[in-house]
Amino acid sequence: MSTLITELRQVPEKFTAFRIHQIQEGDKKKITSGFEQIGIDDLTAGEVVIKVAYSDINYKDALAATGKGRILRTYPLVGGIDLSGVVVSSVDDRFEAGDKVLVCGAQLSELYDGGYSEYARVKADSVVALPTGMSLRDAMALGTAGYTAALAIQRMEDNGQIPERGPIVVTGATGGVGSFAINMLSNIGYEVIAFTGKTEQEDYLKALGAAKLISRHDIEMGSKPLENAQWGGAVDSVGGETLAWLTRTTHVWGNIASIGLAGGFKLETTVMPFILRGVSLLGINSVEMPLSVRTQGWKRLATDLKPTKLDLISPTTIEFRDLGNAFDAYVDGTVTGRTVVAIDASL
């Protein structure tokens, strides 16, 4: 380890990073991205310098890199909302050279330089020690998607969710968060129902642990303030009309974890599910939270919430040099499973 630490402290003057710029072309602004050689002082400020082993690709990463979505709040920034690696140096005494760590979300590639770089400099409060029994590669196979699913389950349990209250329906079931939620929930004793428009993925969803599928194309959602109660709770990545329907169809004292807005950001409902059935709508924000909550979630991902189908959910690893060619498939929605980016797999 001492040899590794010595090597780590020798940060090169220049290293490779995948950087995103906004440039002015006439009266329009254009997003460009690509590999550059930068130095450590080109990175946003932070107390911890990390040699990056792995990152991953999330939908937000693809939107940011292609300019198809307004993700970055300042330019230029290194892309990649997640990273895992080994500490090079730290002015915060919680970390020292040689520590294996991860950073997920924490406004990387939004306000701060992210994980698509051979070296990263990050704020100490965003850094989580790699849990015992978890590899650096597995941390990025989980990434923000796995962590968000774990946080949703944790919040539902904190609010009294138990398997005896009935099945949990998971919307956006074939997505990263949905896939992890299905596998984790089924592993801890819940009956899980996958709500999806991709019924051709039935074998995949049942392999994760879904007891059955519901096609969103076959559902008549109704318009009553309360519909027939069907679920003990829900993990929802869709929002919009689907989330409103879930509030009307969840059993007494059920919890709904709201994660995404793929189906729209508006929520048109009534107070009836909340005051007559005691349904709880829990907002899940995986970015801004106390470090203690973040750390506890990652510990659970290495223990009772550890996915048993990680290779099925995150089957692909690409080399860093191939990153630029990978984003369009995410924007087009043609990707199956999550992708890990190997930046230095030797760590």
C-alpha positions in Angstrom: 0.0 0.0 0.0 2.9 2.4 0.8 4.1 2.1 -2.8 0.6 2.8 -4.1 0.3 5.9 -1.9 3.7 7.2 -3.2 2.5 6.7 -6.8 -0.8 8.4 -6.1 0.8 11.5 -4.7 2.6 12.1 -7.9 -0.3 13.7 -9.7 0.8 14.5 -13.3 1.0 18.1 -14.5 -1.6 17.2 -17.2 -4.2 14.4 -17.3 -7.2 13.5 -19.5 -10.8 14.6 -18.7 -14.0 14.7 -20.7 -15.1 18.3 -20.5 -18.3 20.1 -21.4 -18.4 23.7 -22.8 -21.0 26.2 -23.8 -20.0 28.4 -26.7 -21.7 31.3 -28.4 -22.4 30.9 -32.1 -24.0 34.1 -33.4 -27.1 34.7 -31.3 -27.3 31.0 -30.1 -25.5 29.0 -27.4 -24.1 25.6 -28.3 -22.9 22.7 -26.1 -19.6 21.0 -27.1 -17.9 18.2 -25.3 -14.8 16.1 -25.6 -11.5 14.9 -24.2 -9.0 17.5 -23.0 -5.7 17.7 -21.2 -6.1 19.7 -18.0 -4.3 20.2 -14.7 -5.4 19.8 -11.1 -5.9 23.6 -10.7 -8.3 23.6 -13.6 -10.8 21.6 -11.4 -13.3 23.2 -9.1 -12.2 23.6 -5.5 -12.4 20.7 -3.0 -10.6 19.3 0.0 -10.1 15.8 -1.4 -8.1 14.8 -4.6 -9.1 11.3 -6.0 -7.5 9.1 -8.6 -10.6 7.9 -10.4 -11.1 4.2 -11.1 -14.6 4.1 -12.5 -17.5 6.3 -13.4 -20.8 5.4 -15.1 -23.4 6.8 -17.5 -26.7 8.1 -16.3 -29.4 9.7 -18.5 -28.4 13.1 -17.0 -24.8 12.5 -18.1 -26.0 11.9 -21.7 -28.2 15.0 -21.7 -25.3 17.1 -20.4 -22.7 15.8 -22.8 -24.9 16.1 -25.9 -26.6 19.4 -24.9 -30.0 17.8 -25.2 -30.8 18.9 -21.6 -29.8 21.9 -19.4 -28.0 20.0 -16.6 -24.9 22.1 -16.0 -25.3 25.4 -14.2 -21.8 26.7 -15.0 -19.3 26.1 -17.8 -16.9 24.5 -18.5 -17.2 21.4 -16.3 -15.9 17.8 -16.4 -18.9 15.5 -17.0 -19.9 12.5 -14.9 -22.2 12.7 -11.9 -20.6 9.6 -10.2 -17.1 8.4 -9.5 -15.2 5.8 -7.4 -11.5 5.7 -6.8 -8.6 6.1 -4.4 -7.7 9.2 -2.4 -4.5 11.0 -3.5 -4.5 13.7 -0.9 -6.9 15.3 1.6 -6.9 18.4 3.8 -9.9 16.9 5.6 -8.8 14.5 8.4 -11.7 12.1 7.6 -9.7 10.9 4.6 -6.1 10.0 3.8 -4.1 8.9 0.8 -4.9 5.3 -0.1 -8.6 5.3 1.1 -11.0 3.8 -1.4 -14.0 6.1 -1.8 -17.0 7.0 -3.9 -18.9 10.1 -4.8 -22.4 10.0 -6.2 -24.6 12.9 -7.2 -23.5 15.7 -4.9 -23.9 18.2 -7.8 -21.0 16.8 -9.8 -21.3 17.8 -13.4 -23.8 20.4 -12.4 -21.9 22.8 -10.2 -18.7 21.0 -9.7 -16.3 19.0 -12.0 -17.3 15.3 -12.2 -16.0 11.8 -12.6 -15.1 11.7 -16.3 -11.5 12.5 -15.5 -8.3 10.6 -14.5 -8.2 12.8 -11.3 -11.0 14.5 -9.5 -11.1 17.2 -6.8 -14.2 17.2 -4.6 -15.7 18.5 -1.4 -15.0 16.3 1.6 -18.7 16.3 2.6 -19.6 14.6 -0.6 -17.1 11.7 -0.2 -18.3 8.3 1.2 -15.8 5.6 2.3 -16.2 2.5 0.1 -18.3 0.1 2.2 -16.7 -3.2 3.2 -17.4 -5.9 0.7 -18.0 -3.5 -2.2 -15.5 -3.1 -5.1 -14.8 0.2 -6.8 -16.4 -1.3 -10.0 -19.5 -2.4 -8.2 -20.0 1.0 -6.6 -20.3 2.5 -10.1 -22.5 -0.4 -11.3 -24.8 0.8 -8.6 -24.1 4.5 -9.0 -26.8 7.1 -8.4 -29.5 4.8 -9.7 -28.8 2.1 -7.1 -28.3 4.6 -4.4 -31.6 6.4 -5.2 -33.5 3.1 -5.1 -32.0 2.3 -1.7 -32.8 5.8 -0.4 -36.4 5.4 -1.5 -36.7 2.0 0.3 -35.0 3.5 3.4 -37.5 6.4 3.6 -40.5 4.1 3.0 -39.3 1.9 5.9 -38.7 4.8 8.1 -42.3 5.7 7.5 -43.6 2.3 8.5 -43.6 0.4 5.2 -43.7 -3.4 5.8 -44.4 -6.3 3.4 -47.6 -7.2 5.2 -49.2 -4.1 3.9 -49.3 -5.4 0.4 -47.4 -5.4 -2.8 -45.1 -2.5 -4.0 -45.7 -1.3 -7.5 -42.6 0.0 -9.3 -43.1 2.3 -12.3 -40.4 2.9 -14.9 -39.5 -0.7 -14.1 -36.9 -1.3 -16.8 -34.9 1.9 -15.9 -31.9 1.9 -13.6 -33.8 3.0 -10.4 -36.8 0.8 -11.2 -34.6 -2.3 -11.9 -32.7 -1.8 -8.6 -35.9 -1.2 -6.6 -37.5 -4.4 -7.9 -34.4 -6.5 -7.0 -33.9 -4.9 -3.6 -37.5 -5.0 -2.6 -38.0 -8.6 -3.6 -34.9 -9.6 -1.8 -36.2 -8.2 1.5 -39.6 -9.9 1.3 -41.9 -7.7 -0.7 -44.2 -8.8 -3.5 -43.2 -6.5 -6.3 -45.3 -5.5 -9.4 -43.5 -4.0 -12.4 -45.4 -1.2 -14.1 -44.0 -0.8 -17.6 -44.6 0.0 -21.2 -41.9 -2.5 -22.3 -43.8 -5.8 -21.7 -41.2 -7.5 -24.0 -38.9 -7.2 -21.1 -41.0 -9.6 -19.0 -38.2 -12.2 -18.6 -35.7 -9.5 -17.5 -38.1 -8.0 -14.9 -39.1 -11.4 -13.5 -35.4 -12.4 -13.3 -35.0 -9.3 -11.1 -37.7 -10.5 -8.8 -41.0 -9.0 -10.1 -43.9 -11.2 -9.3 -45.9 -9.9 -12.2 -46.1 -7.1 -14.8 -48.7 -4.5 -15.6 -48.6 -2.8 -19.0 -49.2 0.9 -18.7 -50.9 0.7 -22.0 -53.7 -1.5 -20.6 -54.5 0.7 -17.5 -57.6 2.8 -17.3 -56.6 5.2 -14.5 -60.0 6.6 -13.8 -60.8 10.1 -12.4 -62.4 9.5 -9.0 -60.7 11.1 -6.0 -60.2 7.5 -4.7 -60.0 4.4 -6.8 -59.9 0.7 -5.7 -56.9 0.3 -3.4 -54.4 -2.1 -4.9 -50.9 -1.5 -3.6 -49.2 -1.3 -0.2 -46.9 1.3 -1.7 -45.0 2.5 -4.8 -41.7 3.6 -6.1 -42.4 6.0 -8.9 -40.0 7.3 -11.6 -42.7 8.6 -13.9 -44.6 11.4 -12.1 -47.5 13.2 -13.8 -50.8 11.3 -14.4 -49.2 8.0 -13.2 -48.2 9.4 -9.9 -51.7 10.9 -9.4 -53.2 7.5 -10.2 -50.9 5.9 -7.6 -52.1 8.2 -4.9 -55.7 7.2 -5.6 -54.9 3.4 -5.7 -52.6 2.9 -2.7 -53.9 1.2 0.5 -54.3 2.8 3.9 -51.0 4.0 5.4 -49.1 3.2 2.2 -46.0 5.1 1.1 -45.2 6.4 -2.4 -41.6 7.3 -3.1 -41.5 10.0 -5.9 -38.2 9.9 -7.8 -38.7 11.1 -11.4 -40.8 12.9 -13.9 -40.4 10.9 -17.1 -44.2 11.2 -17.6 -44.5 14.9 -16.6 -43.9 17.2 -13.7 -47.4 18.3 -12.9 -49.4 16.5 -10.2 -53.2 16.8 -10.3 -54.8 15.1 -7.4 -56.9 15.8 -4.3 -56.3 15.6 -0.6 -58.6 12.5 -0.3 -55.8 9.8 -0.4 -53.9 11.7 2.3 -56.7 12.5 4.7 -58.9 9.4 4.2 -56.3 6.7 3.7 -53.3 8.3 5.3 -51.2 7.8 2.2 -47.7 9.4 2.4 -46.0 10.9 -0.6 -42.2 10.9 0.0 -40.0 13.1 -2.1 -36.6 11.4 -2.9 -33.7 13.8 -3.5 -30.5 11.8 -3.8 -28.3 14.9 -4.2 -28.9 17.2 -1.2 -28.9 15.3 2.1 -26.9 14.9 5.3 -23.7 12.9 4.9 -24.9 10.5 7.6 -28.0 9.6 5.5 -25.8 9.1 2.4 -23.3 6.9 4.3 -26.1 4.8 5.8 -27.6 4.2 2.4 -24.3 3.0 0.9 -23.7 0.7 3.9 -27.1 -0.9 3.3 -26.2 -1.4 -0.4 -23.3 -3.5 0.8 -25.5 -5.5 3.3 -29.2 -6.1 3.4 -30.1 -4.1 0.3 -27.2 -5.5 -1.8 -28.6 -6.3 -5.2 -28.3 -10.0 -6.2 -28.7 -9.2 -9.9 -26.0 -6.5 -10.3 -24.5 -8.0 -13.4 -27.9 -8.2 -15.0 -28.8 -4.6 -14.3 -25.3 -3.2 -15.1 -23.9 -5.6 -17.7 -21.6 -3.3 -19.7 -18.2 -1.8 -19.0 -16.6 0.5 -21.6 -13.1 2.0 -21.7 -12.7 5.7 -21.0 -11.6 6.4 -24.5 -14.9 5.2 -25.9 -17.1 7.4 -23.7 -17.9 10.0 -26.3 -19.6 7.4 -28.5 -21.9 6.1 -25.8 -24.2 9.0 -25.1 -26.5 9.1 -28.1 -28.0 5.6 -27.3 -29.0 6.9 -23.9 -30.7 10.0 -25.4 -32.5 7.8 -28.0 -33.6 5.3 -25.3 -32.1 2.3 -27.0 -29.8 1.2 -24.1 -30.5 -1.9 -22.1 -28.9 -1.9 -18.7 -26.5 0.4 -17.0 -23.0 1.2 -18.3 -19.8 1.4 -16.2 -16.9 3.5 -17.5 -13.4 2.1 -16.6 -11.0 5.0 -16.2 -8.3 3.1 -14.2 -9.4 -0.4 -13.5 -6.0 -1.3 -11.9 -6.9 0.5 -8.7 
